[in-house]
Amino acid sequence: MSKQYKEQKGEKGLTVVGADRPALALAADLASRVAPNVERYLLRGLEGSDNTRLAYSADLRSYEAYCKKNELAPWPAALETLAGYVAHLADVGRKLATITRHLSAIEKNHQLLGLPSAVNDPALDVLRKGVAREIGKKQKQAPAFSVPHLKRTIDRLDLSRPDGLRARALLLLGFTGAFRRSELVGLNIEHIEMVHDAADEVLVVTLPKSKANQAGNIEQKVIFYADNPAYCPIEAYKAWVALLAGRTQGPLFVSLKRGRPSEPGKPTDKRLADRRVNLLVKEHLGAKYSAHSLRVAFITTAKLAGQSNDFIKNQTKQKTDAMISRYTRLDDIIKYNAGRALGL
C-alpha cells in the first residue's frame, strides 16, 4: 500500500497536497507495516472513513473549486483561506447549517490526510458567530405530514403497477419504522423477517449499521399490522416483495426498468438511489416534504398520541429526549397549545 507522495507548489508558493495522494494515506501506510490482524482492523477503519468522505464529497468539491479559482492551497487550509470561504458561502446565500456542514467536511478531510486544521481556530469561531447574526440561525427543517394526508396519498396510488406498490411500501415502512433515508436505501430483504409470538405477529427489521450506529451494534425496528389493510405497512411490504421474483436477499427498494410509455416498469436488482427516494416522497406526498419527513411525521404523530419518549426512542433509536423535542413539529401555536385545556 505504501507509496511516495508528491508535493507541488501553488501559484502563490504555498504547499499543495498532490492530487495523487489518497485521503487515507497515513493509515494505509501503517497497514502495510503491521501484523495481519492489525491490518484487518485498520482496513475496517478505512472503510468507515471513506464513507464519511463520500458523504462530504460535494462540499469538498465546492471548497476545492473556490481554492482553485482564488489560487489558494486547499490542504492544509490556512486560516485566511477558511475565513474567506466562510464569507464567500455567506455572501452567496448559503444557510448557516450548510456553512457548518462544509467546515465539518473540511475538518474531516484534514483528519484523513493527517494534516493540522485551523477549522476550530478561535478567530474562525468569531467569524461564524458574526455570520450567524447576519444571516440568522433558523435552519430549514423537514415538515411533518398528518396520517390523513398519508392515507389520501396512498389512496391515489395505482396499485396495479409496480411503481405504485413500491411507493406504498416505501411510504408506509418509512413512516411506521421512523427510518432515516439512508436506512431505507440500505435495507436488504435478508434484514427483514416475520416474527411470531403468543401475542403478536410483527415484522422485525435489523439494521446492520445506521447514522448513530457506525460500530455495527445490532439495532432492530418493529413494524406492526394496521387495522385497515389498505394502509398496512406489512401488507404493503408483502405485496412489493412478491414482485421481486422470489428473491431472499439483496436490496429491498430497487429501481424499475422502463419499457414502452404505456407499460409498467419491471423491478431490477439495482438499489434505489438515495436521491431517488427523496424525489419519490416529494412526488407523492408533495414538494414541501422530503424523505426525512417520514421520520419527523412518526415522532410528531406519536407525541400527539401521548406516547412516551422511551417508547418513541425504541423505534427511532435516538439517544436523548432533546432529539425527540427537536424532531417534533408542533409549530401551529393555535392548533397545538396547552391553553385549550385549562378547564375554564
C-alpha positions, 0 to 999 in steps of 0.5 A: 500500500505504501507509496511516495507522495508528491508535493507541488507548489501553488501559484502563490508558493504555498504547499499543495497536497498532490492530487495523487495522494489518497485521503487515507494515506497515513493509515494505509501506510501503517497497514502495510507495516503491521501484523495481519490482524492489525491490518484487518482492523485498520482496513475496517477503519478505512472503510468507515472513513471513506464513507464519511468522505463520500458523504462530504464529497460535494462540499469538498468539491465546492471548497476545492473549486473556490481554492482553485479559482482564488489560487489558494492551497486547499490542504492544509487550509490556512486560516485566511483561506477558511475565513474567506470561504466562510464569507464567500458561502455567506455572501452567496446565500448559503444557510448557516447549517450548510456553512457548518456542514462544509467546515465539518467536511473540511475538518474531516478531510484534514483528519484523513490526510493527517494534516493540522486544521485551523477549522476550530481556530478561535478567530474562525469561531468569531467569524461564524458567530458574526455570520450567524447574526447576519444571516440568522440561525433558523435552519430549514427543517423537514415538515411533518405530514398528518396520517390523513394526508398519508392515507389520501396519498396512498389512496391515489396510488395505482396499485396495479403497477409496480411503481405504485406498490413500491411507493406504498411500501416505501411510504408506509415502512418509512413512516411506521419504522421512523427510518432515516433515508439512508436506512431505507436505501440500505435495507436488504430483504435478508434484514427483514423477517416475520416474527411470531409470538403468543401475542403478536405477529410483527415484522422485525427489521435489523439494521446492520449499521445506521447514522448513530450506529457506525460500530455495527451494534445490532439495532432492530425496528418493529413494524406492526399490522394496521387495522385497515389493510389498505394502509398496512405497512406489512401488507404493503411490504408483502405485496412489493416483495412478491414482485421481486421474483422470489428473491431472499436477499439483496436490496429491498427498494430497487429501481424499475426498468422502463419499457414502452410509455404505456407499460409498467416498469419491471423491478431490477436488482439495482438499489434505489438511489438515495436521491431517488427516494427523496424525489419519490416522497416529494412526488407523492406526498408533495414538494414541501416534504422530503424523505426525512419527513417520514421520520419527523411525521412518526415522532410528531404523530406519536407525541400527539398520541401521548406516547412516551419518549422511551417508547418513541426512542425504541423505534427511532433509536435516538439517544436523548429526549432533546432529539425527540423535542427537536424532531417534533413539529408542533409549530401551529401555536393555535392548533397545538397549545396547552391553553385549550385545556385549562378547564375554564 
